Amino acid sequence: MRLSRFFLPILKENPKEAEIVSHRLMLRAGMIRQEAAGIYAWLPLGFRVLKKIEQIVREEQDRSGALELLMPTLQLADLWRESGRYDAYGPEMLRIADRHKRELLYGPTNEEMITEIFRAYVKSYKNLPLNLYHIQWKFRDEQRPRFGVMRGREFLMKDAYSFDLNEAAARVAYNKMFVAYLRTFARMGLKAIPMRAETGPIGGDLSHEFIVLAETGESGVFINRDVLDLPVPGEDVDYDSDLTPIIKQWTSVYAATEDVHDAARFEQEVPADKRVNTRGIEVGQIFYFGTKYSDAMKALVAGPDGVDVPIHGGSYGVGVSRLLGAIIEACHDDAGIKWPEAVAPFRVSILNLKQGDAAVDAACEKLYAELTAKGVDVLYDDTDQRAGAKFAAADLIGIPWQIMIGPKGLAEGKVEIKKRSDGSRETMSPADAVARLV
Ligand SMILES: Nc1ncnc2c1ncn2[C@@H]1O[C@H](COS(=O)(=O)NC(=O)[C@@H](N)CS)[C@@H](O)[C@H]1O
């Protein structure tokens, strides 16, 4: 992509409304634009990152055996009356009337709708286990939307729903999602720690939140720091094997949010030098809620003995749009964002330090063409800004690799590569730079 033809409305100043660094940097880097409280337009740079995050979530859901579909954002109020949540959900629910005065709502979550789809088709335990998921926009009319996309009103969520014959089978589904979440967040360069959690309006009696440590997080957390070094299952993990040893390993080291923290146990179990009390960002939450929805909505299957029984369900959410904020909170410095390579909007920034110099322009064009031809996502800063402004912009938007090309270096057949994550620099020939970055 040539920057001169891209749409990247970088802000020079820190927007005053931004209270936390991720909100500030997303606005300054021209990634999002607020259209209303808690409602954002995703500008090209931010949208590229959102799609990369979404794709990692999708790949790990698919690897676990979950099946992707897409449900609408609008839902009938009557569906929520069946489960009794229409009134219970409260002011967070955006209620809408259509031209025929039919009562609709903008879905904050989809337990009722997926249960309605399930019960319409599945009548026998032989069709189980089943895990259906989608990646869809949600609306929650939060009292205080804030921190940019971290707590929005319209936000993108992956929500998966499992259906099983009994509790034991439902826990197998739960464990698969637990492992899929460990892998998902690790692939984004995050350490997301699973912690026992309250179930709240979703319901049930078993839930884990996946929390990324960050000073600006909304959740207070208490952990044994050993949990930060536990191994994440590899991509060859066998989802049809018994996953309980992995779950046990990750849940036997103390990690709790403040609302379920057991101070006595923490003192007793965790050596003083391992105790960490900090804050964190909830990037995902998984729930087992048994027959809460299948009872209310008569989602029954005939069991092996032919008797109809309500299925045991679980739901599993990831805050896809929240993750941009969480990743920036975990990966930034004073100069700006430091995208992990897996989610970066581009892999390489080419910085032409003397636009208009024939030799430099030619070298940049050649490098741009070669890298692009090899499938590397390149943002070529071919604008006529001065070098200093190009350095600042490249550091702000956080592309993992920068290649600087100027007349002096080129005269010696050299370009300079800078690794954004640690600031390390190397000079080498353009050919070696291509070999390094392919
Ligand atoms: N207002 C919000 N803005 C951005 N992300 C949010 C917001 N509310 C929740 N999320 C994200 O969405 C994830 C799932 O939301 S949730 O309420 O915990 N779970 C559910 O809605 C269940 N139906 C799981 S399918 C959360 O872990 C969080 O990362």
The ligand as an SDF file (V2000), in Angstrom:
LIG
                    3D

 29 31  0  0  0  0  0  0  0  0999 V2000
  -19.1720   -3.1050   26.3200 N   0  0  0  0  0  0  0  0  0  0  0  0
  -18.2490   -3.9060   25.7940 C   0  0  0  0  0  0  0  0  0  0  0  0
  -17.3480   -3.4030   24.9180 N   0  0  0  0  0  0  0  0  0  0  0  0
  -16.3950   -4.2010   24.3780 C   0  0  0  0  0  0  0  0  0  0  0  0
  -16.2670   -5.5250   24.6530 N   0  0  0  0  0  0  0  0  0  0  0  0
  -17.1410   -6.0570   25.5200 C   0  0  0  0  0  0  0  0  0  0  0  0
  -18.1760   -5.3000   26.1380 C   0  0  0  0  0  0  0  0  0  0  0  0
  -18.8920   -6.1250   26.9460 N   0  0  0  0  0  0  0  0  0  0  0  0
  -18.3240   -7.3540   26.8420 C   0  0  0  0  0  0  0  0  0  0  0  0
  -17.2780   -7.3150   25.9970 N   0  0  0  0  0  0  0  0  0  0  0  0
  -16.4120   -8.4220   25.6270 C   0  0  0  0  0  0  0  0  0  0  0  0
  -17.2210   -9.5360   25.2430 O   0  0  0  0  0  0  0  0  0  0  0  0
  -16.7930  -10.6960   25.9570 C   0  0  0  0  0  0  0  0  0  0  0  0
  -17.9880  -11.6370   26.1570 C   0  0  0  0  0  0  0  0  0  0  0  0
  -19.0160  -10.9200   26.8180 O   0  0  0  0  0  0  0  0  0  0  0  0
  -19.6640  -11.6360   28.0420 S   0  0  0  0  0  0  0  0  0  0  0  0
  -20.7400  -10.7960   28.4770 O   0  0  0  0  0  0  0  0  0  0  0  0
  -18.6320  -11.8960   29.0110 O   0  0  0  0  0  0  0  0  0  0  0  0
  -20.2060  -13.0550   27.5480 N   0  0  0  0  0  0  0  0  0  0  0  0
  -21.2870  -13.1890   26.7580 C   0  0  0  0  0  0  0  0  0  0  0  0
  -21.8780  -12.2600   26.2680 O   0  0  0  0  0  0  0  0  0  0  0  0
  -21.7170  -14.6110   26.5230 C   0  0  0  0  0  0  0  0  0  0  0  0
  -22.8950  -14.5990   25.6710 N   0  0  0  0  0  0  0  0  0  0  0  0
  -20.6200  -15.3880   25.9140 C   0  0  0  0  0  0  0  0  0  0  0  0
  -21.0440  -15.9740   24.3630 S   0  0  0  0  0  0  0  0  0  0  0  0
  -16.2270  -10.1490   27.2460 C   0  0  0  0  0  0  0  0  0  0  0  0
  -15.2990  -11.0720   27.8110 O   0  0  0  0  0  0  0  0  0  0  0  0
  -15.5490   -8.8670   26.7940 C   0  0  0  0  0  0  0  0  0  0  0  0
  -14.2170   -9.1330   26.3370 O   0  0  0  0  0  0  0  0  0  0  0  0
  1  2  1  0
  2  3  1  0
  2  7  2  0
  3  4  2  0
  4  5  1  0
  5  6  2  0
  6  7  1  0
  6 10  1  0
  7  8  1  0
  8  9  2  0
  9 10  1  0
 10 11  1  0
 11 12  1  0
 11 28  1  0
 12 13  1  0
 13 14  1  0
 13 26  1  0
 14 15  1  0
 15 16  1  0
 16 17  2  0
 16 18  2  0
 16 19  1  0
 19 20  1  0
 20 21  2  0
 20 22  1  0
 22 23  1  0
 22 24  1  0
 24 25  1  0
 26 27  1  0
 26 28  1  0
 28 29  1  0
M  END
$$$$
